[in-house]
């Protein structure tokens, strides 16, 4: 058995491999040719277990190709798990090569759970959703520029016309993509039902439901609530040393930023307009250090509620919100 750790970046793969005859390091391009070259080298030494960190999209093609390859298994771990393991190894520096070696050690010493790829529909939905998020952010930036430009009489009309035309173009692209996403969801009964369940949560509009569903659809169904919270980077990170140093608690933010961002606006809206959640948020405000902490707890509670809704196949019930695990 070969134990392989791969640190993934946009352009290259830093690879560390342990075989029965020793260890070696290498670099491969992060493209189809580079993936095939890596697998060709690994095939010469038999079966391989590969560990990588969850990345945005840079590692998806590699994970899919390794999943298809004979005698190769790949495990995708949460970045927070990797960070804790690195600390346990007393890894002081952080370089791509050092991270690859750390992941190789993880593959060789820790329990291995092979990655299961999401369905093609789920991957397509996530691709659309993330592009919509990018375009919405661009539209907000352009609207802010228009607002600033309108406050001064020195802005050329041609500049304002161009900015407004760009916003209109972004609107059209967003509408087209959201229609495509809804059509895709309609082809899958499970996604359709879960989309309806998400839409039943006060504060979760159709767009937020799309964002959340797209991220959750690409995760294994057997993840428990704590694993999902950690995946979203919403798990609390205490800061304490001895009896005298007690810093503010923060969320780890080591996880899927897209899911975390997708939960933010629903938490804001629910904490303002849903009577039960608003009262709960008020209690949190009284004992926590700032509104941001309150919203993080509400986001986590909403994620707990979503898991319960999916398992029970029942719409959101505000009376159960406070009892969410």
N, C-alpha and C positions, 0 to 999 in steps of 0.2 A: 504494500500500500504506500502511495505517495501522499504526503500531506502538503497542501499548497495554500499559501496566503497571497492574496492579490490586492494591492492598493490601486484603486481606479481613479484616474483623472480624465479630463476631456480628451487628451491626445495620446496618453500612454498607460500601460499597465506595468507596475512594478511587481515582480513575481519573486517569491521565495519558496523553495521546494525542499522538502526533506524526503530522502529515499533511504532504503536499507543500506545503500553504499555511501551515503553522505548527503551534504546539502549543496545547493547552488542558487545563485541569484541571476535574474535576467530582466530585461525590459522588452516589451512588445508594443506595437502600435495598437491603439484602441479603435480598431476597425475590423472589418470582416477578414481581411488578409492576416492581420495580427492575431485574431482569435484562432484562425486555422493553424497558424504557425505554432502557437502555444500548444494547442491540442496535439499537433503532430509530434512535438517534443515529449509531451506527457505520455503519449501512447507507447513510446519506446520503452518505458519503465513500468508498464502495467497500469493497474487501477489507481485512481486518484480521488482524493477528497479535497475540495476547494472551499475556502472560506473567504468571503468578501463582506465589506460593510454595505449597508443599504445606502445608495446614492440617489440622486434625482433621476436622471435618465441615462447617465453615462455607462452604467453597468448592466442595463436591461438586456441589450443584445448579447453580451457575453453570457449572462445567466441563462438566457433562452438557448443559446448554442451549446453550453455545457450540459444543460438538462437533456438535450437531444442526443449527446454523444454517448457512445458505449463506454462502460467502465469508468464513467466520470460522474461524480455527485458534487453538487454545489450547495453551500449553505449561506444564506444571507442573514447577517446579524445586525441588530440595532447598534448605531454608533455609540450609544451610551454603554452598552455591554462591552464593546471594544475598548472604550476609554477606561472602564473599571479594570478590565483585564490587563491593559497596559500598565496601570498603576500597580497592580499586583506583581507584575514582572519587574517593577522598579525601572520602567522605561523613562528615562529623563528627557531625552531629546525627542523631537517629533519631525521625522522626515518620511518621505514616501517609502524608502527602503526599510526604515525601522518599522513602519506600520505593516509592511508586507511580512516582515519577519515575525512580528507579534501575531498576525493573523495565522501564519503557518503554525506557530506554537499553539494557538487556540484549536486549530484543526487536529493537531496531534494529541492534545491532552484533554479536551472538553467533549462532553456528549455532542454527537453530531445529528442534526435534523436536516434532512435533505429539503431543499427549496421546491415548492410546488408552484409552477407558473400560473398566473391568472388566466381566465378565459380570454379569447381574442376580443370578445365584445367588451369586457371590462377594461382591457388595455386601450382599446379605441376610445372608450368613454373617458378614461383618464387623460388621454392625449388631447381630446377636445376640451375638456374641462380646464386643464392647465393653460392651454392657449387662450381660452376665454378670460381667465384670470389675468394673464399678461396684458391682453388688450384692454380690459377694464382699467387696469392700473395706468396704461398709456393714456386712455381717455381722461382719466382724472387729472393727470399731469397737464394735458393740453387744455382742459377747462380752467385749471388754475392759471395757466399762462394767458388765456384769454381774459380772465378776470383782472389780472395784473395789467395787461395791455390796455384794457378799457379804462383804467384809472388815470391814464395820462393822455393828454391831447397830442403828444408827439408821435404816437403810434401810426404808422402808415396804414391806410385802409387795405392795401394789398396784403399786409401782414395779417390783419384780423381776418380777412376773407380766407386766407390760406389755412389759418388755424381752425376756423369754423368748418371749412371743407374737410379737414383732416378728422375732426370730431365726428362729422356726419359719416365719413367713410368707416371710421371705427365702429360707429353704431350699427352700420349695415353688416359689417363682418361679424360682430357679436351676435346679432339677431340670426344670421345664417348659421353660425356654429351652434347656437343654442337650439335651433330647430333641428339640426342634425343630431344633436345629443338626445333630444327628446324622442326622435324617430328611432334612434339606436336603443334607447331604454324600452320602447314599446315592443321591440322584437324579443325581449327576454322577460318572461313572466316573473321571475324572482326580482329582477331589477325594477320592474314596473311596480310591484307590490311594495318594495322597500322605498321607492321614491314617494309613493303615496303616504307611507308611514312617516317619512321625514317631513313631508309637507304638512302633516297634522300637528307639528310642534309649533307653538306660538313663537314668532320671531324668525322662523326658518322659512324664507321665501323660496320660490322655485329655483332661483339661481344658487342660493346657499345649499338647498337640497341636492342640486346637481353636483356642486363641489364636494360635499361630504360623501355622497354616494360613490362618486368616481374614485375617491381614495379608499373607502372601505371595501369596494368591490374587488380591489386588487389584493386584498389580504386573505389569508387562510381563515376559514370559518371556525376553526377550533381555537383561535386565540381567546383567552379570557379577558375580563375587563381590565385587570391590572396591566396585562401585556399591551392592550390597546392604548391605555393611558400613557404608558411608557413610549409606545410607538409614536404617539402624537407629541411627545415631549412635554406633557402636562403633569408629569409626576413631580412631587415636591422635592426640593433639594435643600435639606437643612444645612446650616453653617454653624458649627459649634466646635470649640476646642476647650477641654477641661471644664471648669465650672465658671469661668469668668468671661469667656468670649462666646457670645451668642449673636450671630449676625441675622439679618432678615432672611426669611425663607423665600426661595425663588423656585419657579419651575425650572426643570433641567434644560428645556429647549433642545435637547438632543433627540431629535426624532423628525417626523414628517412635518415640515413647516406648512405644507399645503393644507393638511388636515387641520392643523392648529389655526391657521388663518381662516379656514372655512367655518370654524366653530365660533370665531370671535364675534362677528356681527349678530348671529343669532343670540349669543349670550348678552350682548348689549341691549338688543331689542326686548328680549324676554325679561331682563332685569328692570326694564323701564315700564313695560306695558302689561305683563302677565301678573295678576295680583299675588298669586302664590309665590312665584319666583322673585317678584319685587320685594315681598316681605322677607323672604329668605336672604336676599342680597342686602337688605337693610340690617339684618342681624349680623351678617358677615362684616359689613362696613364698621359696625360698632366694636368689633374685636380684632379685626385685621388691620394691617398697616397700608391703607390706601386702596383706591378703587380697583387698581390693576390686579391686586391679589384677589379681591372679590370676584372679578370677572373670570380669573383663572379657575377659581373653584366652581363657578357656575358653568364654565365650559366643560370642566371635568364631569360635573353632574349631568350635563346634557349628553355627553358621550356615554355615561353609564345608562342613562335613560334609553338611548338609541339601542344599545346592546339588548336591554330588556325588551324593548318593542320588537326587535327583530326575532328574538327567541320566542316570544309569546304570540307574535303576529297580531299585535293589537296596537291601535293608535295611541298617541301620547295622552297620559292621564296626569294632570298637574298634581292631583292628590298624592300620587306615588313619587313625585319628584324628590321630596325631602328624604324619602326612605331609600332612594337609590344607593346601591352599595358604595 
